Amino acid sequence: MPQFDPSVFAPQIIWLALVFALLYLVAARTLPRVERVVEDRRARIAADLAAAERARAEADAAATGRTAELSEARAEAARLTGSARADADAQIAERLAEAEAALAERIRAAEAALSAARAEAVVALDEVAAEAAADMVGKVAGLDVDMADARAAIRKVAA
């Protein structure tokens, strides 16, 4: 193998030194650039993470604010609903009282009319009974009975 031949060691060492020096120069020039790019990326990532954290904190604060506003709106809606329900209940109770009063008045009027009709029916029934009694006596006994006497007899029997 030519690499192990002692006669070619010197040129190999020189070439080794030249290649090493060339690689060192290339690495010395490119590594700081790479390192700067890496540091810039780290800084950008850190800034992006900080901005994301700030945005998350702002979003959390906004969500907390919205949650408070939503709670307040729900409480206000519940209060308004309760107020509307109370107003509606009061109106219903008022209308129900009015309807009950009107119904009670109608019942009193109907009872009065019924009592008057009953009294008229009793009077008419007495009259019909007196006429019927006078007719029966006239047909059965052949007597002519005065209507005043028939009415008096009916009242006496009915009492």
PyMOL commands that set and color helices and strands:
alter all, ss='L'
color gray80, all
select helices_A, chain A and resi 2-4+6-140+147-158
alter helices_A, ss='H'
color red, helices_A
deselect
rebuild
show_as cartoon
